[in-house]
Amino acid sequence: MKKLLTFLGLALVVLATLLVVRTWLHQPDARDTAKLIEIALDEQAIAERLGEAIRYRTLSNQNVDDLDAEAFEGFIEWVAQTYPSVQENLSLARFGYTLLYRWQGRDPSLQPVLLTGHYDVVPVIPGTESKWQVAPFAGEIKDGIVWGRGALDDKSGVIGILEAVTFLLDQGAQPERTVYLSFGHDEEVGGSRGAGAVTQHLRDQGIQLAWSLDEGSFLFDGLFPGVEPLMAPINVAEKGSLTLDVVALAAGGHSSMPPSTTAVGKLAKAVTKLESNPVPGGLSGLSGAMFEEISRHMPFGQRLLFANSWLFSGILDSVLSQVTFANAMLRTTTAPTMLSGSVKTNVLPIEAIATVNFRIHPRDSVESVTAYVSDLLASDDIEIRPRGGVNASAVSSWESDGFTAIQKSLGEVHGDVVSMPGLMIAGSDSKHYGQVADDAYRFNPFTVTQADLTGFHGTNEKISVNNLANGVRAYIRILVNGAGAS
Ligand SMILES: [Zn+2]
């Protein structure tokens, strides 16, 4: 007995030592802290130009054809007037209201690259105008901050790229690789007329890009509790989407004489079952690579869990799944969005329908998620009717020259920044561009905090003057490091 206790005690000590040692080893890799590179810019003037851009109401509405042509033409004319060096030195092709600029490289044998953003914006939800501290289309600068719709999504991206190219042109620079710039007009409604047409054009010309850089995630400041440096998940893939109708069947009849279980009751049970049985996921593949890097910067307690995921993967999975943002990174998500039943108060429905939207993780597919749901809800009274879907994008490399160039550039502007591969949980124009690029990256080189997140498609969208300028600096360095502009 005593021997056994001694043995158990010893085993515990060994285990504890192992856990602590592994945690201690789970530290940031020695990074070459990039040499900071100073770039002098007139930050206020750049901010004022973003303000001007915000004043064009280039809205994408649910109906693609419902757009204010004058606003879009006005914006295009404004770009030509405001960025004359771009206009003079780059060639321009138009696809509807989407602009494609081409900056000839010195070495035509190298694969071209693409920097892209979109200048359409989502409408301000009627009734929320008064919640804005500054009118959403005034393009005002107040207390060092540019306010307005598009300040983050994504006129800052468009202006950032135009400013960076202008800066380099004014220094007499030319890129080694040919650089394409595209500015989409319909990203918020799927992008098929803009980015889709540009992609088709590039394909017709036989052009395969080395890499593309589109909007996506940001430099996150304080989004992960206890993590000091800026975290930059450079998105290397975007999720797919699938919508299924879950249909509960019943005999129907008069509501005065209902059966013990109605179609609505069956549907409610099915939806509950779906929600309590999320599509399996976890810290593997891309999701694992992202948290592997972030966790190295976490406080000891959290690092202990990640460093010993062989033991704690169950705990980690359940903790991360409680956090909506992390959960969306780990798995295909399940979101019931619409319900329908009978059309009359006293008629029992013969069909009760829940429409459920799934955002597909790259490890799953339209087929595998449909099969998972069909198996889970298998019953004579439940039918699954697909409403269409699209798989996740291909996963781009995070060891390529393009990724390294973006990573290096962020370090040169910000110093202490940690980048890692990330997963885009919403959609972007890169679902198109990715078809003609070896690697498609989705990242805006601007910094956002937790508080900024509500600005996306919401109220009080804004960016500080300095944050905007640092984004321009990053785009300049990306053109230097990634396309050899000099
Ligand atoms: Zn966007």
Boltz pocket constraint, residues with backbone or C-beta under 6 A from the ligand:
constraints:
  - pocket:
      binder: B
      contacts: [[A, 118], [A, 153], [A, 154], [A, 187], [A, 215], [A, 427]]
      max_distance: 6.0
